[in-house]
Amino acid sequence: MTRNPVRRSARRLRYAALAVSLPDAVRALMIDGAFEAIAILEDGVIVWTNEAFCALFGVPREAVVGRSPLEFAAPEDHARIAAAVRSGSTEPYEATGLRADGSRFRGELRGRSVTVADGAYRITSIRDLTERVAMEEDLRRSEARYRELFDAAADGLLVMDLQALPTQTNRRLCDMLGRTREEILAMRPEEAIADLDIKPMRLDRLEHRKSYVVERELFHADGRRVAVEVNLTAIGGGEVLAVIRDVRERREAEAQAAALRDRLQQAQSLAALGRLAGGVAHDFNNLLTVILAAADHLQRSDTGRPHVDGIVTAATRAAELTGHLLTFSQTRPRPAQRIDAAAQVADLVPLMRRLLGDEHPLELTIEATPLLLVADPGQLTQVLMNLVLNAREAMPGGGAIRVVLGADADRLRIEVRDEGVGIDDAVREHLFEPFFTTKQASGNSGLGLSTVYGIVASLGGEITVDSDPSGSCFTVRLSLAPSAPDDEPPKGEPGRALRVLLVEDEPAVRRAVGRMLVACGHSTLEAGGVAEALALIDGGAEFDVLLSDVVMPDGTGVTLAERVGADRTVLMSGYPKSYVSDRQDLKLLAKPFTVVELLQALAEAVD
């Protein structure tokens, strides 16, 4: 139905006149409520508003009077507003308001019906809830975020009141206990945590303390116990937060770290033992050099020759023993060279038998000779020694160890077999890992098999393990070296008499080597150290070749070789070359040596 504009205008004039004639009580009510938006309705139409109403909706008063209040509300709230107006309810309710610019806001409406002399009116106040709604939304998001963080925490969380009754828990604690949230909230803490005595904690006083930390065990639903750390902290509001951390991984890591420290100490002890063995062997080699030199001098006469031969044999065997010690103690590989693996392993048998003892007899089978290999002799020794010692560890009650050397086509095969109980699959997966050992109590460092694996891999070979309840067999395969029939034979003596600058800090060794040289027709200039030798060189001393010890109190023979030239130098040492220098152009004569070996070295230096 179309409204008559004349009637509508007349009605507005009547309402305006009515506003002027409102009783003073009504005017007073509007003034008192001026901090809120207020509208006065008659017959469901707005007849008066205050300034707060106009400001809230963004309209002037003259544009409001005569309009229905529903025009200022969202359509979804029309029914609620109309019902409140019809019923005369004074209960507050919420509705969505529409501003003149089209924006919306949430408001709280409250109305009251009044009757005055000239008619009945409804006074409605509107409170803007925008800030409250925003605060409530922020609080809701904050609580949701808190719940999300609380539930996603890596540690178990349990909130308790001051009577130790749980009020909240998170998903992690449910997983740790194997229980639902409802089950945990129905339990007392001591029912979930072993030996947790709440009373001494004095929860009522905990608010004044920072924290209380204990290590306990959780009772899992399946009967297991889980090691945890419980940290109790007051969080205000009469509540206490228990942070429950699973410490099993930490304890395992600490145990592993302690084991690694122990093994590192064992490895360092082995390294120190190796250095000690090297030092002892070096000094012993100096003594053997003197013995062999004296024996060689006596051999040149027929008198007492049988006894001298015994001295030479014993000294040679002692030299072989110190050679094994040096090989076993070296930490750096020596340059690869052609070696006969069969001969080298056969030489190691006496040393290995002494290490193994009578309870572990060693049987060696060599299927073919020679078995030529290009490798560092020390590395081959380490491989065999570690495999043999590993076989001994597999048989604490004793048993035979069998070593077999053979050739498969162009591959060297080394087998080391024991009579132990075998190796299960779980252990086999970790056999070659550093520090892995199944003999913790024996002090085994766990480095033996990983060392073997590293050496074999560096030589381009492979190592395999076969095992059953009757024992285990480790098989190493390395490439054989091709035969070299055109190898040059070793040189003999120098073709002429030489003037030799002999540098040696041990007087007995210097005298013995000097006698060797003079007895063979050569002359010597002797120096007791690097400084004395440099003085002779700088003073213009004439000589054909430098024969120098390596390690001396005031320097090294390498320094002298750099002054004289590597092509005129022979170094001699009780240490292997890997201890001495990485330079490949330096000739090293290993102590102890015979006259023949000395003369061959000098011939190579000058010819």
C-alpha positions as CSV (number, residue, x, y, z in Angstrom):
1,M,0.0,0.0,0.0
2,T,1.4,3.4,-1.0
3,R,1.7,5.9,1.8
4,N,0.1,9.3,1.4
5,P,3.0,11.9,1.6
6,V,0.6,14.6,2.9
7,R,-0.6,12.4,5.8
8,R,3.0,11.4,6.6
9,S,4.1,15.0,6.7
10,A,1.2,15.9,9.0
11,R,2.0,13.0,11.3
12,R,5.6,14.2,11.6
13,L,4.4,17.7,12.5
14,R,2.2,16.1,15.1
15,Y,5.1,14.1,16.6
16,A,7.3,17.2,16.7
17,A,4.6,19.1,18.5
18,L,4.2,16.1,20.8
19,A,7.9,16.2,21.6
20,V,7.7,19.8,22.7
21,S,4.8,18.9,25.0
22,L,6.5,15.8,26.6
23,P,6.3,15.7,30.3
24,D,9.3,16.8,32.3
25,A,9.8,13.3,33.7
26,V,10.3,11.9,30.2
27,R,12.8,14.6,29.4
28,A,14.7,13.9,32.6
29,L,14.9,10.2,31.7
30,M,16.4,11.0,28.4
31,I,19.0,13.3,30.0
32,D,19.9,10.7,32.6
33,G,20.5,8.0,29.9
34,A,22.3,10.3,27.5
35,F,25.5,8.2,27.5
36,E,23.6,5.5,25.6
37,A,21.6,5.8,22.4
38,I,17.9,6.3,23.3
39,A,14.8,6.3,21.2
40,I,11.1,6.9,22.2
41,L,8.5,5.0,20.3
42,E,4.7,5.5,20.0
43,D,2.6,2.9,18.2
44,G,5.8,1.3,16.9
45,V,7.2,4.5,15.4
46,I,10.2,6.6,16.6
47,V,9.0,9.9,17.9
48,W,12.2,11.1,19.7
49,T,16.0,10.2,19.8
50,N,18.9,11.7,21.7
51,E,22.2,12.8,20.3
52,A,23.9,9.5,21.2
53,F,21.4,7.6,18.9
54,C,22.1,10.0,16.0
55,A,25.9,9.5,16.5
56,L,25.6,5.7,16.7
57,F,23.6,5.4,13.6
58,G,25.2,8.3,11.7
59,V,21.9,10.1,10.9
60,P,20.4,13.5,12.0
61,R,17.4,13.5,14.3
62,E,15.0,14.9,11.7
63,A,15.8,11.8,9.5
64,V,14.9,9.4,12.3
65,V,11.6,10.7,13.7
66,G,8.6,9.1,12.1
67,R,10.5,5.9,11.0
68,S,10.1,2.4,12.2
69,P,13.0,1.1,14.5
70,L,13.2,-1.9,12.2
71,E,14.7,0.3,9.5
72,F,17.8,0.6,11.7
73,A,18.2,-3.2,12.4
74,A,19.4,-6.2,10.4
75,P,16.6,-8.2,8.7
76,E,17.4,-11.3,10.7
77,D,16.6,-9.4,14.0
78,H,13.3,-7.8,12.9
79,A,11.1,-10.5,14.5
80,R,12.9,-10.3,17.8
81,I,12.7,-6.5,18.0
82,A,9.0,-6.5,17.0
83,A,8.2,-9.1,19.6
84,A,9.9,-7.2,22.4
85,V,8.0,-4.0,21.4
86,R,4.7,-5.8,21.3
87,S,5.2,-7.6,24.6
88,G,6.6,-4.7,26.5
89,S,9.5,-6.8,27.7
90,T,12.1,-5.1,29.8
91,E,14.7,-8.0,29.4
92,P,17.9,-7.0,27.5
93,Y,18.6,-8.7,24.2
94,E,21.1,-8.4,21.4
95,A,20.6,-7.4,17.8
96,T,22.6,-6.1,14.9
97,G,22.3,-2.4,14.0
98,L,22.6,-0.9,10.5
99,R,24.3,2.5,10.2
100,A,23.7,5.0,7.5
101,D,26.9,4.0,5.8
102,G,25.9,0.4,5.6
103,S,28.2,-0.9,8.3
104,R,26.9,-3.2,11.0
105,F,27.5,-3.3,14.8
106,R,26.3,-5.5,17.6
107,G,24.1,-3.8,20.2
108,E,22.3,-4.6,23.4
109,L,18.7,-3.3,23.5
110,R,16.6,-2.8,26.5
111,G,13.1,-1.2,26.6
112,R,10.5,0.0,29.0
113,S,6.9,1.0,28.4
114,V,5.7,4.2,30.1
115,T,2.3,5.9,30.1
116,V,1.8,9.6,30.5
117,A,-1.3,11.8,30.4
118,D,-1.4,12.1,26.7
119,G,-0.5,8.6,25.7
120,A,1.6,5.4,26.0
121,Y,5.3,5.3,24.9
122,R,8.2,2.8,24.8
123,I,11.6,4.0,25.7
124,T,14.5,1.9,24.2
125,S,18.2,2.2,25.1
126,I,20.9,0.8,22.8
127,R,24.4,0.0,24.0
128,D,27.1,-0.4,21.4
129,L,28.8,-3.8,22.0
130,T,31.5,-3.4,19.3
131,E,34.4,-3.2,21.8
132,R,33.0,-6.0,23.9
133,V,32.4,-8.3,21.0
134,A,36.0,-7.6,19.8
135,M,37.3,-8.3,23.2
136,E,35.3,-11.5,23.4
137,E,36.6,-12.6,20.0
138,D,40.2,-11.8,21.0
139,L,39.6,-13.8,24.1
140,R,38.1,-16.7,22.2
141,R,41.1,-16.7,19.7
142,S,43.5,-16.4,22.6
143,E,41.9,-19.4,24.4
144,A,41.9,-21.4,21.2
145,R,45.5,-20.6,20.7
146,Y,46.3,-21.4,24.3
147,R,44.5,-24.7,23.9
148,E,46.3,-25.5,20.7
149,L,49.7,-24.7,22.2
150,F,48.8,-26.5,25.4
151,D,47.7,-29.6,23.5
152,A,50.7,-29.5,21.0
153,A,53.4,-29.2,23.7
154,A,56.2,-31.7,23.4
155,D,56.0,-32.3,27.2
156,G,53.1,-33.7,29.1
157,L,51.1,-31.0,30.9
158,L,48.8,-31.4,33.9
159,V,47.0,-28.5,35.6
160,M,45.9,-29.1,39.2
161,D,44.2,-27.2,41.9
162,L,45.7,-26.7,45.4
163,Q,44.1,-30.0,46.5
164,A,46.2,-31.8,43.7
165,L,43.0,-32.6,41.7
166,P,43.7,-32.4,37.9
167,T,41.6,-29.9,35.9
168,Q,43.4,-29.9,32.5
169,T,45.8,-32.1,30.6
170,N,47.2,-32.3,27.1
171,R,47.5,-34.9,24.3
172,R,51.2,-35.6,25.0
173,L,50.4,-36.7,28.6
174,C,47.6,-38.9,27.2
175,D,50.2,-40.6,24.9
176,M,52.7,-40.9,27.7
177,L,50.2,-42.7,29.9
178,G,48.3,-44.5,27.2
179,R,45.0,-43.1,28.6
180,T,42.3,-40.8,27.5
181,R,41.9,-37.2,28.7
182,E,38.8,-38.2,30.8
183,E,40.7,-41.0,32.5
184,I,43.5,-38.8,33.5
185,L,41.3,-36.1,34.9
186,A,39.5,-38.7,37.0
187,M,42.9,-39.8,38.6
188,R,44.9,-38.4,41.3
189,P,48.5,-37.5,40.4
190,E,50.0,-40.2,42.6
191,E,47.9,-42.8,40.7
192,A,49.7,-41.8,37.5
193,I,53.2,-41.0,38.8
194,A,55.2,-43.5,40.9
195,D,56.5,-42.3,44.3
196,L,55.0,-38.8,43.9
197,D,54.2,-37.6,47.4
198,I,52.2,-34.4,47.0
199,K,52.0,-33.5,50.6
200,P,55.7,-32.5,51.1
201,M,55.4,-30.2,48.1
202,R,53.0,-27.9,50.0
203,L,51.0,-26.8,47.0
204,D,49.4,-24.1,49.0
205,R,52.8,-22.5,49.4
206,L,54.1,-23.2,45.9
207,E,52.7,-19.9,44.6
208,H,55.5,-18.2,46.4
209,R,58.2,-20.5,44.9
210,K,59.5,-20.7,41.4
211,S,59.4,-24.4,40.8
212,Y,59.8,-27.8,42.3
213,V,61.5,-30.5,40.2
214,V,61.7,-34.2,40.8
215,E,62.4,-37.3,38.7
216,R,59.9,-40.1,38.9
217,E,58.2,-42.8,36.8
218,L,54.8,-42.8,35.1
219,F,52.5,-45.8,35.3
220,H,51.6,-46.5,31.7
221,A,48.2,-48.2,31.0
222,D,50.0,-51.3,29.8
223,G,52.0,-51.7,33.0
224,R,55.2,-50.2,31.8
225,R,57.1,-47.5,33.7
226,V,58.2,-44.4,31.9
227,A,61.1,-42.3,33.4
228,V,60.0,-38.7,33.6
229,E,61.1,-35.3,35.1
230,V,58.2,-33.5,36.9
231,N,58.4,-29.7,37.2
232,L,55.7,-28.1,39.4
233,T,55.1,-24.4,38.9
234,A,52.4,-22.1,40.4
235,I,50.5,-20.4,37.6
236,G,48.1,-18.2,39.7
237,G,44.4,-18.5,40.3
238,G,45.0,-21.3,42.8
239,E,46.3,-23.6,40.2
240,V,49.6,-25.5,39.7
241,L,51.1,-26.6,36.4
242,A,53.0,-29.9,36.2
243,V,55.4,-30.1,33.2
244,I,56.1,-33.8,32.7
245,R,59.1,-34.6,30.4
246,D,60.1,-38.0,29.1
247,V,63.8,-38.4,30.0
248,R,64.4,-41.8,28.5
249,E,66.1,-40.4,25.4
250,R,68.1,-38.0,27.5
251,R,69.2,-40.8,29.8
252,E,70.1,-43.0,26.8
253,A,72.0,-40.1,25.2
254,E,73.9,-39.5,28.5
255,A,74.7,-43.3,28.7
256,Q,75.9,-43.3,25.1
257,A,78.0,-40.1,25.7
258,A,79.5,-41.8,28.8
259,A,80.2,-44.9,26.7
260,L,81.8,-42.8,24.0
261,R,84.0,-41.0,26.5
262,D,85.1,-44.3,27.9
263,R,85.9,-45.6,24.4
264,L,87.7,-42.4,23.5
265,Q,89.8,-42.8,26.6
266,Q,90.5,-46.4,25.6
267,A,91.4,-45.3,22.1
268,Q,93.6,-42.6,23.5
269,S,95.2,-45.1,25.8
270,L,95.9,-47.4,22.8
271,A,97.4,-44.5,20.9
272,A,99.6,-43.6,23.9
273,L,100.6,-47.3,24.1
274,G,101.4,-47.2,20.4
275,R,103.6,-44.2,20.9
276,L,105.3,-45.8,23.8
277,A,105.9,-49.0,21.8
278,G,107.3,-46.9,19.0
279,G,109.7,-45.1,21.3
280,V,110.8,-48.3,22.9
281,A,111.4,-49.9,19.5
282,H,113.3,-46.9,18.3
283,D,115.7,-47.0,21.3
284,F,116.0,-50.8,21.0
285,N,116.8,-50.5,17.3
286,N,119.7,-48.1,18.2
287,L,121.1,-50.8,20.5
288,L,120.6,-53.5,17.9
289,T,122.5,-51.3,15.3
290,V,125.5,-51.4,17.7
291,I,125.2,-55.1,18.2
292,L,124.9,-55.9,14.5
293,A,127.8,-53.6,13.7
294,A,130.0,-55.3,16.2
295,A,128.9,-58.8,15.2
296,D,129.5,-58.0,11.5
297,H,133.0,-56.8,12.4
298,L,133.7,-60.0,14.2
299,Q,132.3,-62.1,11.4
300,R,135.1,-61.0,9.2
301,S,137.5,-63.2,11.2
302,D,137.2,-66.9,11.6
303,T,137.8,-66.9,15.3
304,G,134.6,-67.3,17.2
305,R,132.5,-67.1,14.0
306,P,129.8,-69.7,15.2
307,H,129.1,-67.6,18.3
308,V,129.0,-64.4,16.2
309,D,126.5,-66.1,13.9
310,G,124.2,-66.7,16.9
311,I,124.5,-63.1,17.9
312,V,123.5,-61.9,14.4
313,T,120.6,-64.3,14.2
314,A,119.2,-63.2,17.6
315,A,119.7,-59.5,16.8
316,T,117.9,-60.0,13.4
317,R,115.0,-61.7,15.1
318,A,114.9,-58.9,17.7
319,A,114.8,-56.4,14.8
320,E,111.9,-58.2,13.3
321,L,110.0,-58.0,16.6
322,T,110.6,-54.2,16.9
323,G,109.5,-53.9,13.3
324,H,106.2,-55.6,14.2
325,L,105.8,-53.2,17.2
326,L,106.4,-50.2,15.0
327,T,103.9,-51.5,12.4
328,F,101.3,-52.1,15.1
329,S,101.8,-48.6,16.6
330,Q,101.9,-46.5,13.5
331,T,99.1,-44.0,13.0
332,R,99.8,-42.9,9.4
333,P,99.9,-45.3,6.4
334,R,103.2,-45.7,4.7
335,P,103.5,-45.4,0.9
336,A,102.2,-48.5,-0.9
337,Q,104.8,-51.0,-2.1
338,R,104.9,-54.4,-3.6
339,I,104.8,-57.0,-0.8
340,D,104.4,-60.8,-0.6
341,A,101.4,-61.1,1.6
342,A,102.1,-64.8,2.2
343,A,105.6,-64.1,3.5
344,Q,104.5,-61.1,5.7
345,V,101.7,-63.1,7.3
346,A,104.0,-66.0,8.0
347,D,106.4,-63.6,9.7
348,L,103.5,-62.4,11.9
349,V,102.6,-65.8,13.2
350,P,105.0,-65.9,16.2
351,L,103.8,-62.5,17.4
352,M,100.1,-63.4,16.9
353,R,100.6,-66.7,18.8
354,R,102.1,-64.8,21.8
355,L,99.1,-62.4,21.8
356,L,96.5,-65.2,21.6
357,G,98.0,-67.5,24.2
358,D,97.7,-71.3,24.5
359,E,93.9,-71.3,24.8
360,H,93.5,-70.0,21.3
361,P,95.9,-72.0,19.0
362,L,96.6,-70.4,15.6
363,E,96.6,-72.4,12.4
364,L,97.9,-70.9,9.2
365,T,97.3,-72.3,5.8
366,I,99.0,-70.7,2.7
367,E,97.5,-72.2,-0.5
368,A,99.9,-70.5,-2.9
369,T,103.1,-68.4,-3.0
370,P,104.0,-65.7,-3.7
371,L,100.8,-63.6,-3.2
372,L,101.9,-60.2,-4.4
373,L,100.0,-57.2,-3.2
374,V,100.5,-53.4,-3.6
375,A,99.8,-52.0,-0.2
376,D,101.2,-50.5,3.0
377,P,102.7,-53.5,4.9
378,G,101.5,-51.9,8.1
379,Q,97.9,-51.8,6.9
380,L,98.0,-55.5,6.0
381,T,99.3,-56.2,9.5
382,Q,96.5,-54.2,11.1
383,V,93.9,-56.0,9.1
384,L,95.1,-59.4,10.1
385,M,95.9,-58.6,13.7
386,N,92.4,-57.0,14.3
387,L,90.6,-59.9,12.6
388,V,92.6,-62.5,14.7
389,L,92.0,-60.5,18.0
390,N,88.3,-60.3,17.1
391,A,88.2,-64.1,16.6
392,R,89.7,-64.5,20.1
393,E,87.0,-62.2,21.6
394,A,84.4,-64.4,20.0
395,M,85.7,-67.4,22.0
396,P,86.2,-66.3,25.7
397,G,86.4,-70.0,26.7
398,G,89.1,-70.8,24.2
399,G,89.1,-72.3,20.7
400,A,91.2,-72.6,17.5
401,I,91.6,-69.7,15.1
402,R,92.3,-70.6,11.4
403,V,93.9,-68.2,8.9
404,V,93.9,-69.1,5.3
405,L,95.6,-67.2,2.4
406,G,94.9,-68.1,-1.2
407,A,94.1,-66.6,-4.6
408,D,90.9,-66.6,-6.5
409,A,91.8,-65.5,-10.1
410,D,93.3,-62.1,-9.6
411,R,92.1,-61.6,-6.0
412,L,94.0,-62.3,-2.8
413,R,91.8,-64.1,-0.3
414,I,92.4,-63.9,3.5
415,E,90.1,-65.9,5.7
416,V,90.0,-65.7,9.5
417,R,87.7,-68.3,11.1
418,D,86.7,-68.9,14.7
419,E,84.8,-71.5,16.6
420,G,82.5,-69.1,18.5
421,V,78.7,-69.1,18.7
422,G,78.2,-67.0,15.6
423,I,76.8,-63.5,15.0
424,D,73.1,-62.8,14.9
425,D,71.6,-60.6,12.2
426,A,71.0,-57.6,14.6
427,V,74.7,-57.5,15.5
428,R,75.9,-58.1,12.0
429,E,74.2,-54.9,10.8
430,H,76.5,-52.8,13.1
431,L,79.7,-54.9,12.9
432,F,81.8,-52.3,11.0
433,E,80.5,-49.2,12.8
434,P,83.1,-47.2,14.9
435,F,82.9,-48.0,18.6
436,F,80.4,-50.8,18.2
437,T,81.2,-53.7,20.4
438,T,79.3,-56.5,22.2
439,K,82.1,-56.8,24.8
440,Q,81.5,-53.7,26.9
441,A,82.8,-55.4,30.1
442,S,86.0,-56.5,28.5
443,G,87.1,-52.9,27.7
444,N,87.0,-53.6,24.0
445,S,87.2,-50.2,22.2
446,G,84.9,-51.2,19.3
447,L,87.4,-49.8,16.8
448,G,89.0,-53.1,15.4
449,L,86.5,-54.1,12.8
450,S,85.8,-50.5,11.7
451,T,89.6,-50.1,11.2
452,V,89.6,-53.2,9.1
453,Y,86.7,-52.0,7.0
454,G,88.4,-48.7,6.4
455,I,91.7,-50.2,5.4
456,V,90.1,-52.7,3.1
457,A,87.9,-50.1,1.4
458,S,90.9,-47.8,0.9
459,L,92.7,-50.6,-0.9
460,G,89.7,-51.1,-3.2
461,G,88.8,-54.5,-1.6
462,E,85.8,-56.0,0.1
463,I,85.1,-57.8,3.4
464,T,82.3,-60.3,4.0
465,V,81.1,-62.3,7.0
466,D,79.6,-65.8,7.1
467,S,78.3,-66.9,10.4
468,D,76.3,-69.8,11.9
469,P,76.1,-71.3,15.4
470,S,79.4,-73.2,14.8
471,G,81.4,-70.0,14.3
472,S,82.1,-67.1,12.0
473,C,84.4,-66.5,9.0
474,F,85.6,-63.1,7.9
475,T,86.9,-63.0,4.3
476,V,88.9,-60.2,2.9
477,R,89.5,-59.9,-0.9
478,L,92.1,-57.6,-2.4
479,S,93.5,-57.2,-5.9
480,L,96.7,-59.1,-6.5
481,A,99.6,-57.2,-8.1
482,P,100.9,-58.4,-11.5
483,S,104.3,-60.0,-11.5
484,A,107.2,-57.8,-12.4
485,P,110.0,-59.9,-13.8
486,D,111.9,-56.8,-15.0
487,D,112.4,-55.5,-11.4
488,E,115.9,-54.3,-11.0
489,P,118.1,-56.3,-8.5
490,P,119.3,-54.4,-5.5
491,K,122.5,-52.4,-6.0
492,G,125.7,-53.7,-4.5
493,E,128.5,-51.7,-2.9
494,P,129.5,-48.2,-4.1
495,G,132.0,-48.4,-7.0
496,R,134.5,-46.1,-5.2
497,A,135.6,-45.0,-1.8
498,L,133.3,-42.4,-0.3
499,R,133.7,-39.5,2.0
500,V,130.7,-39.8,4.3
501,L,129.3,-37.1,6.6
502,L,128.0,-39.2,9.5
503,V,125.5,-37.4,11.8
504,E,124.2,-39.4,14.9
505,D,123.5,-38.1,18.4
506,E,124.0,-41.6,20.0
507,P,127.8,-42.0,20.5
508,A,127.6,-45.8,20.5
509,V,125.7,-45.9,17.3
510,R,127.9,-43.3,15.7
511,R,131.0,-45.2,16.6
512,A,129.6,-48.5,15.4
513,V,128.4,-47.1,12.0
514,G,131.7,-45.3,11.6
515,R,133.6,-48.6,12.1
516,M,131.4,-50.3,9.5
517,L,132.3,-47.5,6.9
518,V,136.0,-47.5,7.6
519,A,136.2,-51.3,7.5
520,C,134.7,-51.1,4.0
521,G,137.3,-48.6,2.8
522,H,135.3,-45.4,3.2
523,S,136.2,-42.3,5.3
524,T,134.0,-40.3,7.6
525,L,133.4,-36.9,9.0
526,E,131.4,-37.3,12.2
527,A,128.9,-34.9,13.9
528,G,126.9,-35.4,17.1
529,G,124.0,-33.3,16.1
530,V,122.4,-31.0,13.6
531,A,124.3,-27.9,14.8
532,E,127.6,-29.6,14.6
533,A,126.8,-30.9,11.1
534,L,125.8,-27.5,9.9
535,A,129.0,-26.0,11.2
536,L,131.0,-28.6,9.1
537,I,128.9,-27.9,6.0
538,D,129.2,-24.1,6.4
539,G,132.9,-24.5,7.0
540,G,133.4,-26.0,3.6
541,A,133.8,-29.6,4.6
542,E,134.0,-31.9,1.6
543,F,132.0,-35.1,1.4
544,D,130.2,-37.3,-1.1
545,V,127.1,-38.4,0.8
546,L,125.3,-37.4,4.0
547,L,124.4,-40.3,6.3
548,S,122.2,-38.9,9.1
549,D,119.9,-39.9,11.9
550,V,116.5,-38.3,11.7
551,V,115.3,-37.5,15.2
552,M,118.0,-35.6,17.3
553,P,117.8,-33.3,20.2
554,D,118.7,-30.1,18.3
555,G,116.8,-30.8,15.0
556,T,116.2,-33.4,12.3
557,G,118.1,-35.0,9.5
558,V,115.4,-33.7,7.1
559,T,116.8,-30.2,7.7
560,L,120.3,-31.4,6.8
561,A,118.9,-33.1,3.7
562,E,117.3,-29.9,2.5
563,R,120.7,-28.2,2.8
564,V,122.7,-30.9,1.1
565,G,120.1,-32.2,-1.3
566,A,118.0,-35.4,-1.2
567,D,120.1,-37.0,-4.0
568,R,123.2,-36.9,-1.7
569,T,121.4,-38.0,1.5
570,V,120.7,-41.3,3.3
571,L,118.6,-41.0,6.4
572,M,118.6,-43.7,9.1
573,S,116.1,-44.1,11.8
574,G,114.5,-46.6,14.3
575,Y,111.1,-45.2,13.3
576,P,109.3,-46.1,10.1
577,K,109.3,-43.5,7.3
578,S,105.7,-42.5,8.0
579,Y,107.0,-41.1,11.4
580,V,109.9,-39.3,9.7
581,S,108.7,-37.5,6.6
582,D,106.0,-37.5,3.9
583,R,108.7,-36.7,1.3
584,Q,109.0,-39.6,-1.2
585,D,112.4,-38.4,-2.5
586,L,114.2,-39.1,0.8
587,K,116.0,-42.5,1.2
588,L,115.5,-44.1,4.6
589,L,117.7,-46.8,6.0
590,A,115.8,-48.6,8.8
591,K,117.7,-49.4,12.0
592,P,119.1,-51.9,12.7
593,F,120.8,-52.6,9.5
594,T,123.6,-54.8,8.3
595,V,126.8,-53.7,6.5
596,V,125.3,-55.0,3.2
597,E,122.1,-52.9,3.6
598,L,124.2,-49.9,4.5
599,L,126.4,-50.2,1.4
600,Q,123.4,-50.7,-0.8
601,A,121.8,-47.5,0.5
602,L,125.0,-45.6,-0.1
603,A,125.3,-47.0,-3.6
604,E,121.8,-45.9,-4.5
605,A,122.6,-42.4,-3.2
606,V,125.8,-41.8,-5.3
607,D,125.4,-44.0,-8.4
